[in-house]
Amino acid sequence: MQSVLVNSGPNNDYVNGLFTSVTLCVPGTSTCQTISGILVDTGSSGLRVLSSAMTLALPQQTSNGAPVSECAQFQDGFTWGPIQGADIKLAGETASNVPIQVIGAPQFSTIPSDCSSTGSSEDTLNDLGANGILGLSVFKEDCGPACTVAGSSNPGFYYACPSTGCVVVAQPSARQLQNPVWLFTSDNNGVMIQLPSVPSGGSATLTGSLVFGIGTQSDNALGSASVFTTDAAGNFTTVFNGQPYASSFVDSGSNGLFFLDASTSGLPACSDTADFYCPPSPRALSATTRGGNGTTATVSFSIDNADRLLNKLSFSVFGELGGPNAGAFDWGLPFFYGRSVFTAIEGQSTPGGVGPYWAY
């Protein structure tokens, strides 16, 4: 178990960001560095750290002699940087010689056009709002089988970068960024995030726990949590206003509850930004989540006026922040408030069955 904190982050400008510290070491040595301000993200897999936050010199991954870099693609942009090896230490657990991404490394400053065209660059502290991202999703690797093949079907995450320029390369699963938890020697089947409830209108900060393993210790039992299995993409179904939305997921790295659009949600978007909803008064809503195994649960939530919430300059924790995401439900960090949420890793055995699944 280690502490996690919802606050404004290392750049003092984050809202609903869940942060922790990670210790990195040169593989097989005691040359280590602890880096704070790392965003905990159940929507991705693998560790990414800003080059500007690192002092370690880590070994570079290569492909046929050329250094390997990654264009990691997120909904709001991309991170670009080399793949290097490190021992990752978290709460007494160690994942050894794991590929990580070093975001914004100066020697990889030229970004391929087919990467830069995927969105906005998030290669600096000012753009990312965090010193890195710790991806703890239901998947072992950050891309999986799709990135292991050559040709046009490869989504273009990994690049070999000889002196003549970077080209997309087929990347074996074991050489992709890894969810470090499944590489622990114990407590390696998933994680539990526990966060207290947030009062209406928000709060300044929030402290919780990140617990490794599911049903492996006395403090990480599933208890009364219901298991919701996912499909191959890590999604399950949300039913809202009688309409099922199969592309639903739980994502601690999203800073709000993102769902539908103004025409289908019944909530007006803010006049100054299309990213959030701004109803004139708080709206109490509910939806039903349904796993692939048929398990269902009713989730009650509220959406308040984002302009009014974000005007509270000393606050960075809001349980009622939400925005548009047409055709899908992204149960972001506000979903975690007042819950114990389990993320079971694909192929790993747990008392609730073999992952992948969410449980709460």
N, C-alpha and C positions, 0 to 999 in steps of 0.2 A: 504494500500500500504506500502511495505517496500523495502528498497534498497537491491539489489543483486550485486555482484561483481565477475567478471571473473578475476582471478589472479592465482598465483602459489600455493595458499592454505596454510594451517597452517604448512605444512611440507616443504614448499618452493620447491616443485618438481612436481606440477600438471600443465598440459597443458589443456586448454579449460575446466576448472572446474568452475561451477557457484555456488558461495557460499553466504550464508546469516547467520544470527544469530537467535537462537531460545531460548525462555525463558521457562524453566521447573520449576514446583512447586510441592512440596508434595501435593497430592490431598486435596483440600478444605482448604489450608493454605496459608500463605504469605511467607513461606519458599521457596525461589526461587533461581534459578541460570540462568544467561544468558550465552549461549555457542556460540561462533563464529566459523567460519570455517566449517559450515554444508553444505554439497553438496546438491543442489536442483536437484531432480531427477524425471522427469515426466515419467520414465520408471518403477517405483515401487510405492508401497503404504506403508505408515507408517513411523514413526520416529525411527531411530536407532542412538544411541549415544555411543561413546567409553567410557568404564568404566574409562579410564585414564583421560578423560576430565570432569568427573562428581565429584561433592563433596556432592551431595544430597543422602540421604538414602530414597529410594522409596519402597513402599509396593510390595512384591513379589506375582505374580500370582501362584496359585496352582491348581492341578488336583488330586482329591481324596487324598489330603494332601501332595502330592509331588510337589516340585517346577517345573514350566514349563520353558523350554528353547526353543530357535528356531535355526534352521539351515537355514538361509536365503540364497537362491541360486541365484547367478547372473551369467552373461555370463563369467565373468573373475574370479570367485571364490565364496567364501561363507563367511558369518559372523555368528559367534556362540555366544550366550549369553542369559541370562535369560529375561523373560518377566515381566516387572514391570509396575506399574501404575503411571501416572503423569498428571497434568494439563499442557497443551501446550498453550503458549501465543505467538501470532504472530500479529504484527501491530494492537494491540488493540482488536483482536479477541481471544476468548478462547475456547478450546476444553477440557472438564473436564474429569478427571480420565480415560485417554486413555491408552491402552496397548502400551508400547514401548519396543524395544529391547535394552538391555545394552550390548554392544559388548565387548567381552574379559573380562568379570567379573572374578576375580581370583577364586572365589568359584566354578566356572563352567569351570575349566581349562581342564578337561578331555572331549575331543570331541569324540562322537560316531563314529565308523569306517565308518558307512554308510553315515555320514555327511562329514567326512574328505576326503572321496573318490570322492566327487562331484567337487573337484577343489582345488585351493590354498586358504589357510586361509587369511582373510583380517581383522584380529582382533586387529591390532596395528596401530598407526598413520603412521608408516613407510610403512606398507602394504596398508592401505586404502587411505592415502594421504589426509584425511579429518577427522574432529572430529566427524563426523556422516553423516547420509543421511536422508534428508527430502523427503519422497516419496509422490509425488503429481500427481499420474497417473489418468487415467479415471476410476479406480476401487476404491470402498470403502474400501475393505480389501486387504491384501497383498497376500492372497492365494485363498480365496473364498470357494465355495462349495466343491472343491476337497479335502480340508483339514478337512472337517467336517465328513468324513466317515472313518470307520475303515477298516483295511484290506490292501491288496496289492495295491489297486488302490490309496491309499493315497500317495501323493508325498513326504512325509517325511520332512515337514517343522518343525512341533511342536513335542516336546518331553516332557514326564513326567520323572523327574529325582529323584527317590527315592535313598536311600543310596546304593542300589544294582546295580545301573546303569541306563542309560537313554533308554527309549523305545518310539517309535513313538506313538503319541496319537491323537485321533480325536479331533479337536479344533473347537468349535462353532464359527460362523462368528463374533459374537460380542466380542469374547475374542481374536481374531486375531489382529495383528497390523492394525490400521485404518488410512486411509487418514484423517488427522485432519480437513480438510476444510469442509467436509460434516457434521461434528459435531458442527460447529459454529452455533450460533443462527441466524445469518444473513450472507449474502454474501457467501453462502455455496453450490453453485451449480458448482463451478469450479474455475479456476485461469487463469490469463493472465500474460505472461512473455513478457516484452518489453526490447529489447536490440538494441543499435545502430549498424550501419554497421561497418565493420572492413576493414581497407585499405589492399590492396594486399600486401602480405608479413608479415602481422600481426601487433600486437601492444603489449605494455607492460601489460596494464590492460584495463578493460571495465566496466562501471557502468550502471546498468539498474534498472528496477522495477519489483517487484512481486506484482500483484494486485489480491485481493481476490474477487470472485464473477464475474458473467457474466451477464451484463445487469441489475445489481442491484443498480448501482450508476452512476453518470454522467461520471465517468472516466473509466468505464469498459464495455462500450457498444460494441457490435460486429461490428458496423459500416459496412464497406464494406467487412469484412472478410467472406470468403466462408466456409461453414460447410461440413466436411467430416466425415460421420458416420463410426463407426468401427464394426467389427464382435465381437463375444463373447470373443475373445482373445485380443481385443484391437488393432487389425490390420486393415489396409486398403491395397489398391493395388498401386504399383508403376509400371509404364510401362517404360522400358528402352530399347532402340534399338529395339522397336517393341515387346518385350517380357514382359508379365505381371508377376509381383512378388507379390503374395497375402499376404505374410508375411512381411508387411512393417509397421513401427511404428515411432513415434516421441519421442525422448528420450534425454532430456537435460542432463542426467547423462552420456551419451556417449561422448567422447571427440573428435570424428571425424564423418565423413560421411562414414559408413561402408556398403559395398555393393558388391555382387558377388565375383569373384576371378579374378586372372590375365588372365585366358583364356576367361572369358566371359565379363570382363569389358574393356579389351584392355589396361589395365594399369599394368606396371610391379611392383611387390612387391620389397621392399627395399632389398638389398643384405645382410644387417646386421640384419634385423628383418622381420618376415612375418606378422607383425601387421599393417604395413602401406604401402601405395603405394609410389613409387619413380619415377615418369615419368621424363625424362630428362629436360622437360620444362613444364610450367603450361598447363593443358588441360581443355578447356572449354567444358562442357557437359550440357545436359538437360534431364529431365525425366518428366513424367506426373503422378501426384498423382490422385487417383480416390477413392472416398468414397463409402461405401455401398449404399448410396443414389444416386449414379450416378454423383455426382459433380466431376468435373475435374479441374486441374490447371497445367500449365507448370512451372516447377521449374528449373531455370538455376543455375548451380554451377560450381566450378572449383576445380581441384585437382592438387596440386603442390608437389614437391619433399619433402617428410617428413624429410629426412636427412638434406636438406638445410634449411628447416624451423626451425627445432628443434635445429639447431646449433646457432640460435640467442638467446643466453643465457639469455638476459634481457627481452625477450618476452615470454608471456604465453598465448596469444590470437591469434588463427590462423583460418581464415575462409576457408582455402583451404587444410585442413588436412583430409585425408581419408585413408581407408584400406579395406582389404577383409572381407567379411561376406557372405559366399557362399549361394546363393539361396534366399537372402532376402535383404531388404533395411532398414537400421537403420539410420534414419535422426537425427543425433546427434546434439550437441550444435552449430556447424557452421550453421545449418539450421535456428537457431533462430536469427542470426545476421542480423540486418536491418528489423526485422519483429516484429509484435505483434502476439503471438501464444497463442491461447486459448485451455484449456483442460477442457472439460465438463465431470462431474462425472456421472457415471451410475445411472439411476433412478431419477436424479435431473432435474427439469424443468428449462429451460432457454428460452430467446427470440428466440433462434435458434432451439428449439425443446428439447426433453428429451435426456440427455446423455446416452451412451458415444459417444463423438465425439471430433475431433480436428477441429480447425478453424484458418484460417490465410488468 
